[in-house]
Amino acid sequence: MKIFALITFCLIAVSSLGQNKDVVSNGKQDEIIEEYLKNGAWNYHYLTKEWDEWINKGIQEDSTIALLWQQKALPFWKQKKYQLAIMYYNKAVALDRQRWLSRLAFLKCIFAKDYEGALTDLIAYKKEFGSTYEQDHTLEFYMGICYLQLNQFDEALKTLKEDIETQERKHGTNWVHFLDRYYLAIAYYEQSKYEGAIVEFDKVLDQYPNFSDAQYYKSLCLNYLGEKEKAKVLMAKGKVNFHNGNTFYEDSNIYETYPYQLSWQWKSAESIVLNQKRN
């Protein structure tokens, strides 16, 4: 089933490539994609040697097809061979910048943890082509994450707040993804603006009541505000929800942990709200 899902994804990629106004249809290149991807690599799992062998044959035929380089890079992201992944993906970007630059920025942010590189690409894409979405989130969402990971909390707060306001203005309050609000709440938390953080965490928990990560950080906020009993109760509740699997459920979670996604921290959760001891 996974192979069929991958084939479907790749076919969608080809379709979207054909819709790009900046791409001129090339009959010979279409034939190469048909022979070496559709009838070649896509008949194998992307972690097999055959996948790479078929794509290499296509590249030998024509090294100017962006999709071949993007597909060659695919296994390396999943194998955490990020330098190789970025090297090959850069070739795809060089050949079709509008199609692949924002995707590369997303991959740098969530997979390679190259936040400076991701931020540079995100800003460049937005300047050149305007905003877009990657994995159900705006470019500004990933920009906010990068700022958080670089401890640029003022920029994170500004970027995430403006992004949510824009989404609400265009699509309404219910359009906004709970993770957008989650990272906005984190930006408030990192600036020690605990009341503002709690307001946003409450909005997150209205959408996803058992979201353990939001409960953890809201508990910390309550603790800093002196509401220690409430903090202790909420932390215990969050820990139960974590063990029940109520955490992030982004598609890429199969491969990567997102920034501010909790794992080992739950082992010391109770001591954090009780007496701040290290564990």
Residue pairs with C-beta under 8 A, 6 or more apart in sequence:
2 45
3 43
3 44
3 45
6 42
6 45
6 46
7 42
7 43
10 37
10 38
10 42
10 71
11 38
13 67
13 70
14 33
14 37
14 38
14 67
16 99
17 23
17 66
17 67
17 96
17 99
18 25
20 96
20 98
20 99
22 96
22 98
22 99
23 96
23 99
28 62
29 62
29 64
29 65
32 58
32 61
32 62
32 65
32 68
33 58
33 65
33 67
33 68
35 58
36 54
36 55
36 57
36 58
36 61
36 68
37 54
37 55
37 58
37 67
37 68
37 71
40 54
40 55
40 57
40 58
41 50
41 51
41 52
41 54
41 55
41 58
41 71
43 50
44 50
44 51
44 54
45 51
46 71
46 74
46 75
46 78
47 75
47 78
47 79
51 75
52 72
52 75
55 68
55 71
55 72
56 72
58 65
58 68
59 65
59 68
59 69
59 72
62 68
64 95
65 95
66 91
66 92
66 93
66 95
66 96
66 99
66 100
67 92
69 88
69 89
69 91
69 92
69 95
70 88
70 89
70 92
70 100
70 103
72 88
73 84
73 85
73 86
73 87
73 88
73 89
73 92
76 82
76 84
76 85
76 88
77 85
77 107
77 111
77 255
78 255
80 111
82 111
82 112
82 114
85 107
85 111
85 112
86 104
86 107
86 108
86 112
86 114
86 117
89 100
89 103
89 104
89 107
90 104
92 99
92 100
92 104
93 100
93 101
93 104
97 128
98 128
98 129
101 121
101 124
101 125
101 128
101 129
102 121
102 122
102 125
102 129
102 132
102 134
102 139
103 134
104 121
105 118
105 119
105 121
105 122
105 125
105 134
105 139
105 142
106 118
106 134
106 135
106 142
108 114
108 115
108 117
108 118
108 121
109 115
109 118
109 122
109 142
109 145
109 146
110 135
110 142
110 252
110 256
110 258
111 252
111 255
111 256
112 118
113 149
115 145
115 146
115 149
115 150
116 146
116 150
118 142
118 146
119 143
119 146
119 147
119 150
122 139
122 142
122 143
122 146
123 143
125 132
125 139
126 139
131 138
131 139
131 140
132 138
132 139
133 139
134 142
135 250
135 251
135 252
136 177
137 177
137 179
137 180
138 163
138 167
138 180
140 159
140 160
140 162
140 163
140 166
141 160
141 163
141 177
141 179
141 180
141 183
143 159
144 156
144 159
144 160
144 163
144 183
144 184
144 187
145 156
145 183
145 258
145 259
147 153
147 155
147 156
147 159
148 156
148 183
148 186
148 187
148 190
148 259
148 260
149 259
151 190
153 187
153 190
153 191
154 191
156 183
156 186
156 187
156 190
157 184
157 187
157 188
157 191
160 180
160 183
160 184
160 187
161 184
161 187
163 180
164 176
164 180
164 181
164 184
167 175
167 176
167 180
168 175
168 176
178 204
178 207
178 208
178 211
179 248
179 250
181 200
181 203
181 204
181 207
182 200
182 201
182 204
182 211
182 213
182 214
182 260
183 260
184 200
185 196
185 197
185 198
185 199
185 200
185 201
185 204
185 214
185 217
185 218
186 197
186 217
186 260
188 194
188 196
188 197
188 200
189 197
189 217
189 220
189 221
192 224
194 221
194 222
194 224
194 225
195 221
195 225
197 217
197 218
197 221
198 218
198 221
198 222
201 214
201 217
201 218
201 221
202 218
204 211
204 214
205 211
205 214
205 215
205 218
208 214
208 246
210 241
210 244
210 246
211 241
211 246
211 247
212 238
212 239
212 241
212 242
212 246
212 247
212 262
212 266
213 238
213 242
213 247
213 248
213 260
213 261
213 262
214 238
215 234
215 235
215 237
215 238
215 241
216 235
216 238
216 242
216 262
216 265
216 266
216 269
217 260
218 234
219 231
219 232
219 234
219 235
219 238
219 269
219 273
220 231
220 272
220 273
222 228
222 230
222 231
222 234
223 231
223 272
223 273
228 273
228 274
231 273
232 270
232 273
232 274
235 269
235 270
235 272
235 273
236 270
238 266
238 269
239 266
239 269
239 270
242 262
242 266
243 266
247 261
247 262
248 258
248 261
250 258
252 258
253 261
257 263
267 279
268 277
268 278
268 279
271 277
271 279
